[in-house]
Amino acid sequence: MKISEYANISIDVYNMNGQLVENLYKGFKNPGEYSINWNASNVTSGAYLIKLVSGSFVKTQKVMLVK
């Protein structure tokens, strides 16, 4: 992910029922490129939504977890 300005961001994982599974990050980040790893050892295989919120910017991506 690329952050263009100092911002408060939140990255959450949701199941397909819209229930929060895990918060991956919440806090402030300086401008730059970042990556994040999700340790999904405690969740089952299936489809999930990863949601990034930064101010008014919101991006959601569907991912498939296969174990």
mmJSON file of the N, C-alpha and C atoms, coordinates in Angstrom:
{"data_MODEL":{"atom_site":{
"group_PDB":["ATOM","ATOM","ATOM","ATOM","ATOM","ATOM","ATOM","ATOM","ATOM","ATOM","ATOM","ATOM","ATOM","ATOM","ATOM","ATOM","ATOM","ATOM","ATOM","ATOM","ATOM","ATOM","ATOM","ATOM","ATOM","ATOM","ATOM","ATOM","ATOM","ATOM","ATOM","ATOM","ATOM","ATOM","ATOM","ATOM","ATOM","ATOM","ATOM","ATOM","ATOM","ATOM","ATOM","ATOM","ATOM","ATOM","ATOM","ATOM","ATOM","ATOM","ATOM","ATOM","ATOM","ATOM","ATOM","ATOM","ATOM","ATOM","ATOM","ATOM","ATOM","ATOM","ATOM","ATOM","ATOM","ATOM","ATOM","ATOM","ATOM","ATOM","ATOM","ATOM","ATOM","ATOM","ATOM","ATOM","ATOM","ATOM","ATOM","ATOM","ATOM","ATOM","ATOM","ATOM","ATOM","ATOM","ATOM","ATOM","ATOM","ATOM","ATOM","ATOM","ATOM","ATOM","ATOM","ATOM","ATOM","ATOM","ATOM","ATOM","ATOM","ATOM","ATOM","ATOM","ATOM","ATOM","ATOM","ATOM","ATOM","ATOM","ATOM","ATOM","ATOM","ATOM","ATOM","ATOM","ATOM","ATOM","ATOM","ATOM","ATOM","ATOM","ATOM","ATOM","ATOM","ATOM","ATOM","ATOM","ATOM","ATOM","ATOM","ATOM","ATOM","ATOM","ATOM","ATOM","ATOM","ATOM","ATOM","ATOM","ATOM","ATOM","ATOM","ATOM","ATOM","ATOM","ATOM","ATOM","ATOM","ATOM","ATOM","ATOM","ATOM","ATOM","ATOM","ATOM","ATOM","ATOM","ATOM","ATOM","ATOM","ATOM","ATOM","ATOM","ATOM","ATOM","ATOM","ATOM","ATOM","ATOM","ATOM","ATOM","ATOM","ATOM","ATOM","ATOM","ATOM","ATOM","ATOM","ATOM","ATOM","ATOM","ATOM","ATOM","ATOM","ATOM","ATOM","ATOM","ATOM","ATOM","ATOM","ATOM","ATOM","ATOM","ATOM","ATOM","ATOM","ATOM","ATOM","ATOM","ATOM"],
"id":[1,2,3,4,5,6,7,8,9,10,11,12,13,14,15,16,17,18,19,20,21,22,23,24,25,26,27,28,29,30,31,32,33,34,35,36,37,38,39,40,41,42,43,44,45,46,47,48,49,50,51,52,53,54,55,56,57,58,59,60,61,62,63,64,65,66,67,68,69,70,71,72,73,74,75,76,77,78,79,80,81,82,83,84,85,86,87,88,89,90,91,92,93,94,95,96,97,98,99,100,101,102,103,104,105,106,107,108,109,110,111,112,113,114,115,116,117,118,119,120,121,122,123,124,125,126,127,128,129,130,131,132,133,134,135,136,137,138,139,140,141,142,143,144,145,146,147,148,149,150,151,152,153,154,155,156,157,158,159,160,161,162,163,164,165,166,167,168,169,170,171,172,173,174,175,176,177,178,179,180,181,182,183,184,185,186,187,188,189,190,191,192,193,194,195,196,197,198,199,200,201],
"type_symbol":["N","C","C","N","C","C","N","C","C","N","C","C","N","C","C","N","C","C","N","C","C","N","C","C","N","C","C","N","C","C","N","C","C","N","C","C","N","C","C","N","C","C","N","C","C","N","C","C","N","C","C","N","C","C","N","C","C","N","C","C","N","C","C","N","C","C","N","C","C","N","C","C","N","C","C","N","C","C","N","C","C","N","C","C","N","C","C","N","C","C","N","C","C","N","C","C","N","C","C","N","C","C","N","C","C","N","C","C","N","C","C","N","C","C","N","C","C","N","C","C","N","C","C","N","C","C","N","C","C","N","C","C","N","C","C","N","C","C","N","C","C","N","C","C","N","C","C","N","C","C","N","C","C","N","C","C","N","C","C","N","C","C","N","C","C","N","C","C","N","C","C","N","C","C","N","C","C","N","C","C","N","C","C","N","C","C","N","C","C","N","C","C","N","C","C","N","C","C","N","C","C"],
"label_atom_id":["N","CA","C","N","CA","C","N","CA","C","N","CA","C","N","CA","C","N","CA","C","N","CA","C","N","CA","C","N","CA","C","N","CA","C","N","CA","C","N","CA","C","N","CA","C","N","CA","C","N","CA","C","N","CA","C","N","CA","C","N","CA","C","N","CA","C","N","CA","C","N","CA","C","N","CA","C","N","CA","C","N","CA","C","N","CA","C","N","CA","C","N","CA","C","N","CA","C","N","CA","C","N","CA","C","N","CA","C","N","CA","C","N","CA","C","N","CA","C","N","CA","C","N","CA","C","N","CA","C","N","CA","C","N","CA","C","N","CA","C","N","CA","C","N","CA","C","N","CA","C","N","CA","C","N","CA","C","N","CA","C","N","CA","C","N","CA","C","N","CA","C","N","CA","C","N","CA","C","N","CA","C","N","CA","C","N","CA","C","N","CA","C","N","CA","C","N","CA","C","N","CA","C","N","CA","C","N","CA","C","N","CA","C","N","CA","C","N","CA","C","N","CA","C","N","CA","C","N","CA","C","N","CA","C"],
"label_alt_id":[null,null,null,null,null,null,null,null,null,null,null,null,null,null,null,null,null,null,null,null,null,null,null,null,null,null,null,null,null,null,null,null,null,null,null,null,null,null,null,null,null,null,null,null,null,null,null,null,null,null,null,null,null,null,null,null,null,null,null,null,null,null,null,null,null,null,null,null,null,null,null,null,null,null,null,null,null,null,null,null,null,null,null,null,null,null,null,null,null,null,null,null,null,null,null,null,null,null,null,null,null,null,null,null,null,null,null,null,null,null,null,null,null,null,null,null,null,null,null,null,null,null,null,null,null,null,null,null,null,null,null,null,null,null,null,null,null,null,null,null,null,null,null,null,null,null,null,null,null,null,null,null,null,null,null,null,null,null,null,null,null,null,null,null,null,null,null,null,null,null,null,null,null,null,null,null,null,null,null,null,null,null,null,null,null,null,null,null,null,null,null,null,null,null,null,null,null,null,null,null,null],
"label_comp_id":["MET","MET","MET","LYS","LYS","LYS","ILE","ILE","ILE","SER","SER","SER","GLU","GLU","GLU","TYR","TYR","TYR","ALA","ALA","ALA","ASN","ASN","ASN","ILE","ILE","ILE","SER","SER","SER","ILE","ILE","ILE","ASP","ASP","ASP","VAL","VAL","VAL","TYR","TYR","TYR","ASN","ASN","ASN","MET","MET","MET","ASN","ASN","ASN","GLY","GLY","GLY","GLN","GLN","GLN","LEU","LEU","LEU","VAL","VAL","VAL","GLU","GLU","GLU","ASN","ASN","ASN","LEU","LEU","LEU","TYR","TYR","TYR","LYS","LYS","LYS","GLY","GLY","GLY","PHE","PHE","PHE","LYS","LYS","LYS","ASN","ASN","ASN","PRO","PRO","PRO","GLY","GLY","GLY","GLU","GLU","GLU","TYR","TYR","TYR","SER","SER","SER","ILE","ILE","ILE","ASN","ASN","ASN","TRP","TRP","TRP","ASN","ASN","ASN","ALA","ALA","ALA","SER","SER","SER","ASN","ASN","ASN","VAL","VAL","VAL","THR","THR","THR","SER","SER","SER","GLY","GLY","GLY","ALA","ALA","ALA","TYR","TYR","TYR","LEU","LEU","LEU","ILE","ILE","ILE","LYS","LYS","LYS","LEU","LEU","LEU","VAL","VAL","VAL","SER","SER","SER","GLY","GLY","GLY","SER","SER","SER","PHE","PHE","PHE","VAL","VAL","VAL","LYS","LYS","LYS","THR","THR","THR","GLN","GLN","GLN","LYS","LYS","LYS","VAL","VAL","VAL","MET","MET","MET","LEU","LEU","LEU","VAL","VAL","VAL","LYS","LYS","LYS"],
"label_asym_id":["A","A","A","A","A","A","A","A","A","A","A","A","A","A","A","A","A","A","A","A","A","A","A","A","A","A","A","A","A","A","A","A","A","A","A","A","A","A","A","A","A","A","A","A","A","A","A","A","A","A","A","A","A","A","A","A","A","A","A","A","A","A","A","A","A","A","A","A","A","A","A","A","A","A","A","A","A","A","A","A","A","A","A","A","A","A","A","A","A","A","A","A","A","A","A","A","A","A","A","A","A","A","A","A","A","A","A","A","A","A","A","A","A","A","A","A","A","A","A","A","A","A","A","A","A","A","A","A","A","A","A","A","A","A","A","A","A","A","A","A","A","A","A","A","A","A","A","A","A","A","A","A","A","A","A","A","A","A","A","A","A","A","A","A","A","A","A","A","A","A","A","A","A","A","A","A","A","A","A","A","A","A","A","A","A","A","A","A","A","A","A","A","A","A","A","A","A","A","A","A","A"],
"label_entity_id":["1","1","1","1","1","1","1","1","1","1","1","1","1","1","1","1","1","1","1","1","1","1","1","1","1","1","1","1","1","1","1","1","1","1","1","1","1","1","1","1","1","1","1","1","1","1","1","1","1","1","1","1","1","1","1","1","1","1","1","1","1","1","1","1","1","1","1","1","1","1","1","1","1","1","1","1","1","1","1","1","1","1","1","1","1","1","1","1","1","1","1","1","1","1","1","1","1","1","1","1","1","1","1","1","1","1","1","1","1","1","1","1","1","1","1","1","1","1","1","1","1","1","1","1","1","1","1","1","1","1","1","1","1","1","1","1","1","1","1","1","1","1","1","1","1","1","1","1","1","1","1","1","1","1","1","1","1","1","1","1","1","1","1","1","1","1","1","1","1","1","1","1","1","1","1","1","1","1","1","1","1","1","1","1","1","1","1","1","1","1","1","1","1","1","1","1","1","1","1","1","1"],
"label_seq_id":[1,1,1,2,2,2,3,3,3,4,4,4,5,5,5,6,6,6,7,7,7,8,8,8,9,9,9,10,10,10,11,11,11,12,12,12,13,13,13,14,14,14,15,15,15,16,16,16,17,17,17,18,18,18,19,19,19,20,20,20,21,21,21,22,22,22,23,23,23,24,24,24,25,25,25,26,26,26,27,27,27,28,28,28,29,29,29,30,30,30,31,31,31,32,32,32,33,33,33,34,34,34,35,35,35,36,36,36,37,37,37,38,38,38,39,39,39,40,40,40,41,41,41,42,42,42,43,43,43,44,44,44,45,45,45,46,46,46,47,47,47,48,48,48,49,49,49,50,50,50,51,51,51,52,52,52,53,53,53,54,54,54,55,55,55,56,56,56,57,57,57,58,58,58,59,59,59,60,60,60,61,61,61,62,62,62,63,63,63,64,64,64,65,65,65,66,66,66,67,67,67],
"pdbx_PDB_ins_code":[null,null,null,null,null,null,null,null,null,null,null,null,null,null,null,null,null,null,null,null,null,null,null,null,null,null,null,null,null,null,null,null,null,null,null,null,null,null,null,null,null,null,null,null,null,null,null,null,null,null,null,null,null,null,null,null,null,null,null,null,null,null,null,null,null,null,null,null,null,null,null,null,null,null,null,null,null,null,null,null,null,null,null,null,null,null,null,null,null,null,null,null,null,null,null,null,null,null,null,null,null,null,null,null,null,null,null,null,null,null,null,null,null,null,null,null,null,null,null,null,null,null,null,null,null,null,null,null,null,null,null,null,null,null,null,null,null,null,null,null,null,null,null,null,null,null,null,null,null,null,null,null,null,null,null,null,null,null,null,null,null,null,null,null,null,null,null,null,null,null,null,null,null,null,null,null,null,null,null,null,null,null,null,null,null,null,null,null,null,null,null,null,null,null,null,null,null,null,null,null,null],
"Cartn_x":[0.841,0.0,0.886,0.41,1.167,0.373,1.015,0.404,1.018,0.18,0.693,0.899,0.29,0.459,0.326,0.848,0.732,-0.742,-1.118,-2.546,-2.779,-3.963,-4.434,-5.101,-4.592,-5.148,-5.61,-6.487,-6.983,-7.092,-6.6,-6.693,-7.37,-8.527,-9.327,-9.644,-9.827,-10.233,-11.65,-12.53,-13.919,-14.24,-15.133,-15.623,-16.727,-17.258,-18.251,-19.616,-19.776,-20.992,-20.857,-19.697,-19.466,-18.977,-18.648,-18.155,-16.651,-16.203,-14.778,-14.069,-13.047,-12.256,-11.01,-10.349,-9.104,-8.751,-8.179,-7.614,-6.13,-5.659,-4.254,-3.398,-3.969,-3.223,-4.192,-3.865,-4.623,-3.638,-3.496,-2.584,-2.137,-1.176,-0.676,0.513,0.607,1.723,2.227,3.539,4.158,4.005,4.16,4.091,5.12,4.75,5.66,4.912,5.684,5.107,5.274,4.216,4.204,3.613,3.989,3.338,2.97,2.008,1.558,1.295,1.634,1.385,0.242,-0.568,-1.69,-1.398,-1.223,-1.047,-2.44,-2.854,-4.22,-4.291,-3.372,-3.345,-4.561,-5.239,-6.374,-7.731,-7.745,-9.012,-9.097,-10.297,-10.5,-10.324,-10.108,-10.032,-11.353,-11.282,-12.5,-12.235,-13.294,-13.203,-13.281,-12.477,-12.435,-12.329,-12.695,-12.555,-11.519,-10.566,-9.562,-9.962,-10.137,-10.602,-9.566,-9.136,-8.199,-8.969,-8.886,-9.53,-8.465,-8.405,-7.476,-8.209,-8.703,-9.495,-10.774,-10.996,-12.188,-11.942,-10.692,-10.35,-10.661,-11.392,-11.722,-11.488,-10.73,-10.526,-10.76,-11.553,-11.85,-11.416,-10.745,-10.289,-10.717,-11.263,-11.67,-10.453,-10.21,-9.101,-9.622,-8.929,-9.282,-8.14,-8.465,-7.479,-7.599,-6.506,-6.475,-5.373,-5.729,-4.74,-4.425],
"Cartn_y":[-1.163,0.0,1.226,2.283,3.524,4.617,5.279,6.379,7.673,8.599,9.822,10.967,10.876,11.915,11.309,12.007,11.55,11.36,10.153,9.864,8.81,8.861,7.84,6.769,5.544,4.484,3.312,2.543,1.33,0.258,-0.941,-2.077,-3.218,-3.634,-4.658,-5.802,-6.983,-8.169,-8.528,-8.724,-9.095,-10.409,-11.188,-12.375,-11.939,-12.86,-12.508,-12.165,-12.35,-11.924,-10.503,-9.884,-8.523,-8.425,-9.566,-9.563,-9.319,-8.464,-8.185,-9.439,-9.864,-11.04,-10.598,-9.552,-9.099,-7.699,-6.903,-5.61,-5.832,-5.535,-5.729,-4.529,-3.333,-2.129,-0.994,-0.197,1.02,2.017,3.154,4.174,5.097,5.94,6.924,6.366,6.756,6.366,7.59,7.675,8.697,8.318,9.288,8.957,7.891,7.009,5.963,4.72,3.707,2.425,1.428,0.682,-0.28,-1.604,-2.65,-3.944,-4.462,-5.352,-5.908,-7.396,-8.186,-9.626,-9.979,-10.904,-11.374,-12.802,-13.025,-14.36,-14.962,-15.731,-16.263,-17.695,-18.07,-19.444,-19.783,-18.755,-19.008,-18.854,-18.734,-18.622,-19.717,-20.022,-21.089,-20.568,-21.5,-21.155,-20.546,-19.642,-19.024,-17.636,-16.938,-15.577,-14.57,-13.526,-12.462,-11.124,-10.067,-8.71,-7.982,-7.341,-6.518,-5.069,-4.29,-2.914,-1.949,-1.013,0.045,1.353,2.046,3.349,4.358,5.464,6.548,7.859,8.481,9.704,9.372,10.069,9.805,8.725,8.258,7.215,5.843,5.031,3.664,2.736,1.678,0.668,-0.699,-1.52,-2.877,-3.84,-4.915,-5.933,-7.305,-8.083,-9.454,-10.364,-11.221,-12.175,-13.577,-14.555,-15.95,-16.574,-17.087,-17.754,-19.266,-19.872,-21.308,-21.903,-22.861,-23.515,-24.888],
"Cartn_z":[0.0,0.0,0.0,-0.587,-0.653,0.044,0.994,1.734,1.205,0.762,0.146,1.133,2.31,3.32,4.71,5.709,7.092,7.398,7.808,7.972,9.04,9.601,10.522,9.671,9.72,8.888,9.74,9.143,9.78,8.705,9.013,8.098,8.855,8.355,9.024,8.072,8.648,7.9,8.344,7.347,7.609,6.911,7.513,6.812,5.855,5.086,4.081,4.684,5.985,6.683,7.224,6.979,7.443,8.869,9.475,10.854,10.865,11.775,11.922,12.415,11.675,12.048,12.811,12.304,12.929,12.449,13.353,12.981,12.731,11.525,11.189,11.565,11.5,11.871,12.156,13.157,13.448,14.034,13.374,13.858,12.745,13.052,12.095,11.32,10.054,9.191,8.441,8.283,7.455,5.992,5.075,3.649,3.285,2.377,1.928,1.505,1.121,0.726,1.85,2.1,3.197,2.73,3.417,3.224,4.607,4.623,5.901,5.696,6.68,6.631,7.572,7.119,7.928,8.351,9.649,10.186,10.349,9.352,9.323,9.846,10.728,11.225,12.081,12.607,13.5,12.81,11.479,10.754,9.69,9.265,8.284,6.862,5.954,4.535,4.101,3.13,2.614,2.093,1.75,1.212,2.356,2.255,3.251,2.548,3.256,2.758,3.6,2.927,3.593,3.321,4.382,4.226,4.79,3.938,4.321,4.383,5.516,5.677,6.069,5.317,5.602,5.344,6.401,6.233,5.479,4.356,3.553,2.498,2.386,1.415,2.006,1.253,1.676,0.489,0.72,-0.312,0.299,-0.4,0.043,-1.033,-0.602,-1.546,-1.057,-1.959,-1.631,-1.821,-0.846,-0.926,-0.622,-1.164,-0.904,-0.111,1.075,1.922,1.68,1.237,0.982,1.843,2.673,3.54,3.04],
"occupancy":[1.0,1.0,1.0,1.0,1.0,1.0,1.0,1.0,1.0,1.0,1.0,1.0,1.0,1.0,1.0,1.0,1.0,1.0,1.0,1.0,1.0,1.0,1.0,1.0,1.0,1.0,1.0,1.0,1.0,1.0,1.0,1.0,1.0,1.0,1.0,1.0,1.0,1.0,1.0,1.0,1.0,1.0,1.0,1.0,1.0,1.0,1.0,1.0,1.0,1.0,1.0,1.0,1.0,1.0,1.0,1.0,1.0,1.0,1.0,1.0,1.0,1.0,1.0,1.0,1.0,1.0,1.0,1.0,1.0,1.0,1.0,1.0,1.0,1.0,1.0,1.0,1.0,1.0,1.0,1.0,1.0,1.0,1.0,1.0,1.0,1.0,1.0,1.0,1.0,1.0,1.0,1.0,1.0,1.0,1.0,1.0,1.0,1.0,1.0,1.0,1.0,1.0,1.0,1.0,1.0,1.0,1.0,1.0,1.0,1.0,1.0,1.0,1.0,1.0,1.0,1.0,1.0,1.0,1.0,1.0,1.0,1.0,1.0,1.0,1.0,1.0,1.0,1.0,1.0,1.0,1.0,1.0,1.0,1.0,1.0,1.0,1.0,1.0,1.0,1.0,1.0,1.0,1.0,1.0,1.0,1.0,1.0,1.0,1.0,1.0,1.0,1.0,1.0,1.0,1.0,1.0,1.0,1.0,1.0,1.0,1.0,1.0,1.0,1.0,1.0,1.0,1.0,1.0,1.0,1.0,1.0,1.0,1.0,1.0,1.0,1.0,1.0,1.0,1.0,1.0,1.0,1.0,1.0,1.0,1.0,1.0,1.0,1.0,1.0,1.0,1.0,1.0,1.0,1.0,1.0,1.0,1.0,1.0,1.0,1.0,1.0],
"B_iso_or_equiv":[0.0,0.0,0.0,0.0,0.0,0.0,0.0,0.0,0.0,0.0,0.0,0.0,0.0,0.0,0.0,0.0,0.0,0.0,0.0,0.0,0.0,0.0,0.0,0.0,0.0,0.0,0.0,0.0,0.0,0.0,0.0,0.0,0.0,0.0,0.0,0.0,0.0,0.0,0.0,0.0,0.0,0.0,0.0,0.0,0.0,0.0,0.0,0.0,0.0,0.0,0.0,0.0,0.0,0.0,0.0,0.0,0.0,0.0,0.0,0.0,0.0,0.0,0.0,0.0,0.0,0.0,0.0,0.0,0.0,0.0,0.0,0.0,0.0,0.0,0.0,0.0,0.0,0.0,0.0,0.0,0.0,0.0,0.0,0.0,0.0,0.0,0.0,0.0,0.0,0.0,0.0,0.0,0.0,0.0,0.0,0.0,0.0,0.0,0.0,0.0,0.0,0.0,0.0,0.0,0.0,0.0,0.0,0.0,0.0,0.0,0.0,0.0,0.0,0.0,0.0,0.0,0.0,0.0,0.0,0.0,0.0,0.0,0.0,0.0,0.0,0.0,0.0,0.0,0.0,0.0,0.0,0.0,0.0,0.0,0.0,0.0,0.0,0.0,0.0,0.0,0.0,0.0,0.0,0.0,0.0,0.0,0.0,0.0,0.0,0.0,0.0,0.0,0.0,0.0,0.0,0.0,0.0,0.0,0.0,0.0,0.0,0.0,0.0,0.0,0.0,0.0,0.0,0.0,0.0,0.0,0.0,0.0,0.0,0.0,0.0,0.0,0.0,0.0,0.0,0.0,0.0,0.0,0.0,0.0,0.0,0.0,0.0,0.0,0.0,0.0,0.0,0.0,0.0,0.0,0.0,0.0,0.0,0.0,0.0,0.0,0.0],
"pdbx_formal_charge":[null,null,null,null,null,null,null,null,null,null,null,null,null,null,null,null,null,null,null,null,null,null,null,null,null,null,null,null,null,null,null,null,null,null,null,null,null,null,null,null,null,null,null,null,null,null,null,null,null,null,null,null,null,null,null,null,null,null,null,null,null,null,null,null,null,null,null,null,null,null,null,null,null,null,null,null,null,null,null,null,null,null,null,null,null,null,null,null,null,null,null,null,null,null,null,null,null,null,null,null,null,null,null,null,null,null,null,null,null,null,null,null,null,null,null,null,null,null,null,null,null,null,null,null,null,null,null,null,null,null,null,null,null,null,null,null,null,null,null,null,null,null,null,null,null,null,null,null,null,null,null,null,null,null,null,null,null,null,null,null,null,null,null,null,null,null,null,null,null,null,null,null,null,null,null,null,null,null,null,null,null,null,null,null,null,null,null,null,null,null,null,null,null,null,null,null,null,null,null,null,null],
"auth_seq_id":[1,1,1,2,2,2,3,3,3,4,4,4,5,5,5,6,6,6,7,7,7,8,8,8,9,9,9,10,10,10,11,11,11,12,12,12,13,13,13,14,14,14,15,15,15,16,16,16,17,17,17,18,18,18,19,19,19,20,20,20,21,21,21,22,22,22,23,23,23,24,24,24,25,25,25,26,26,26,27,27,27,28,28,28,29,29,29,30,30,30,31,31,31,32,32,32,33,33,33,34,34,34,35,35,35,36,36,36,37,37,37,38,38,38,39,39,39,40,40,40,41,41,41,42,42,42,43,43,43,44,44,44,45,45,45,46,46,46,47,47,47,48,48,48,49,49,49,50,50,50,51,51,51,52,52,52,53,53,53,54,54,54,55,55,55,56,56,56,57,57,57,58,58,58,59,59,59,60,60,60,61,61,61,62,62,62,63,63,63,64,64,64,65,65,65,66,66,66,67,67,67],
"auth_comp_id":["MET","MET","MET","LYS","LYS","LYS","ILE","ILE","ILE","SER","SER","SER","GLU","GLU","GLU","TYR","TYR","TYR","ALA","ALA","ALA","ASN","ASN","ASN","ILE","ILE","ILE","SER","SER","SER","ILE","ILE","ILE","ASP","ASP","ASP","VAL","VAL","VAL","TYR","TYR","TYR","ASN","ASN","ASN","MET","MET","MET","ASN","ASN","ASN","GLY","GLY","GLY","GLN","GLN","GLN","LEU","LEU","LEU","VAL","VAL","VAL","GLU","GLU","GLU","ASN","ASN","ASN","LEU","LEU","LEU","TYR","TYR","TYR","LYS","LYS","LYS","GLY","GLY","GLY","PHE","PHE","PHE","LYS","LYS","LYS","ASN","ASN","ASN","PRO","PRO","PRO","GLY","GLY","GLY","GLU","GLU","GLU","TYR","TYR","TYR","SER","SER","SER","ILE","ILE","ILE","ASN","ASN","ASN","TRP","TRP","TRP","ASN","ASN","ASN","ALA","ALA","ALA","SER","SER","SER","ASN","ASN","ASN","VAL","VAL","VAL","THR","THR","THR","SER","SER","SER","GLY","GLY","GLY","ALA","ALA","ALA","TYR","TYR","TYR","LEU","LEU","LEU","ILE","ILE","ILE","LYS","LYS","LYS","LEU","LEU","LEU","VAL","VAL","VAL","SER","SER","SER","GLY","GLY","GLY","SER","SER","SER","PHE","PHE","PHE","VAL","VAL","VAL","LYS","LYS","LYS","THR","THR","THR","GLN","GLN","GLN","LYS","LYS","LYS","VAL","VAL","VAL","MET","MET","MET","LEU","LEU","LEU","VAL","VAL","VAL","LYS","LYS","LYS"],
"auth_asym_id":["A","A","A","A","A","A","A","A","A","A","A","A","A","A","A","A","A","A","A","A","A","A","A","A","A","A","A","A","A","A","A","A","A","A","A","A","A","A","A","A","A","A","A","A","A","A","A","A","A","A","A","A","A","A","A","A","A","A","A","A","A","A","A","A","A","A","A","A","A","A","A","A","A","A","A","A","A","A","A","A","A","A","A","A","A","A","A","A","A","A","A","A","A","A","A","A","A","A","A","A","A","A","A","A","A","A","A","A","A","A","A","A","A","A","A","A","A","A","A","A","A","A","A","A","A","A","A","A","A","A","A","A","A","A","A","A","A","A","A","A","A","A","A","A","A","A","A","A","A","A","A","A","A","A","A","A","A","A","A","A","A","A","A","A","A","A","A","A","A","A","A","A","A","A","A","A","A","A","A","A","A","A","A","A","A","A","A","A","A","A","A","A","A","A","A","A","A","A","A","A","A"],
"auth_atom_id":["N","CA","C","N","CA","C","N","CA","C","N","CA","C","N","CA","C","N","CA","C","N","CA","C","N","CA","C","N","CA","C","N","CA","C","N","CA","C","N","CA","C","N","CA","C","N","CA","C","N","CA","C","N","CA","C","N","CA","C","N","CA","C","N","CA","C","N","CA","C","N","CA","C","N","CA","C","N","CA","C","N","CA","C","N","CA","C","N","CA","C","N","CA","C","N","CA","C","N","CA","C","N","CA","C","N","CA","C","N","CA","C","N","CA","C","N","CA","C","N","CA","C","N","CA","C","N","CA","C","N","CA","C","N","CA","C","N","CA","C","N","CA","C","N","CA","C","N","CA","C","N","CA","C","N","CA","C","N","CA","C","N","CA","C","N","CA","C","N","CA","C","N","CA","C","N","CA","C","N","CA","C","N","CA","C","N","CA","C","N","CA","C","N","CA","C","N","CA","C","N","CA","C","N","CA","C","N","CA","C","N","CA","C","N","CA","C","N","CA","C","N","CA","C","N","CA","C","N","CA","C","N","CA","C"],
"pdbx_PDB_model_num":[1,1,1,1,1,1,1,1,1,1,1,1,1,1,1,1,1,1,1,1,1,1,1,1,1,1,1,1,1,1,1,1,1,1,1,1,1,1,1,1,1,1,1,1,1,1,1,1,1,1,1,1,1,1,1,1,1,1,1,1,1,1,1,1,1,1,1,1,1,1,1,1,1,1,1,1,1,1,1,1,1,1,1,1,1,1,1,1,1,1,1,1,1,1,1,1,1,1,1,1,1,1,1,1,1,1,1,1,1,1,1,1,1,1,1,1,1,1,1,1,1,1,1,1,1,1,1,1,1,1,1,1,1,1,1,1,1,1,1,1,1,1,1,1,1,1,1,1,1,1,1,1,1,1,1,1,1,1,1,1,1,1,1,1,1,1,1,1,1,1,1,1,1,1,1,1,1,1,1,1,1,1,1,1,1,1,1,1,1,1,1,1,1,1,1,1,1,1,1,1,1]
}}}
